[in-house]
């Protein structure tokens, strides 16, 4: 009997979660570089091919929530209120994000990242993908090309909130300080009568282009 699509997807999601949780525990216990893919697969009781069907690399195992993080970032723009500006929506989003930074598990995880050149490089690439996705959705909202310097620059500074807030003594205050700096520049934007006061009805977001 063929499994229903919904049940099959739930099983796949559960397997993915189990593999990621197993890998995370091993990384935290022994260090990222000391753990091999075959060891993770064995500990999770899955085939190596199954592991790779869910995660393209060992680094992706550590950052298994990367795509969800990007989706939430994009949703902060596309799902904001009719009278809410993009900077205000993103400030609200990042204030929610940094609440997680103080959790012991988050502190331990980022210490793991800081100790691994491979994870630092992967994180840098991931932030760039998030930046590209944010640029794409903001450009669509403003009716500008994705190559717009205005959108690219704004997205670049917004994504800088992640590392700066994480390293700050008071992450929440850091978020507000950063957005207090970049919001005035946004208010000066004037594209085809758009002044950043409210949304103009963005085109559907189709994701950042692959690098």
Secondary structure, DSSP 8 states (H G I E B T S, - for coil): ----HHHHHHHHHHHHHHHHHHHHHHHHHH-GGG--HHHHHHHHT--HHHHHHH-SSHHHHHTTTHHHHHHHHHHHHHTS-TT--HHHHHHHHHHHHHTTTTSHHHHHHHHHHHT-HHHHHHHHHHHHHHHHHHHHHHHHHHT--TT-HHHHHHHHHHHHHHHHHHHSSSHHHHHHHHHHHHHHHHHT--BTTB-SSS-------------
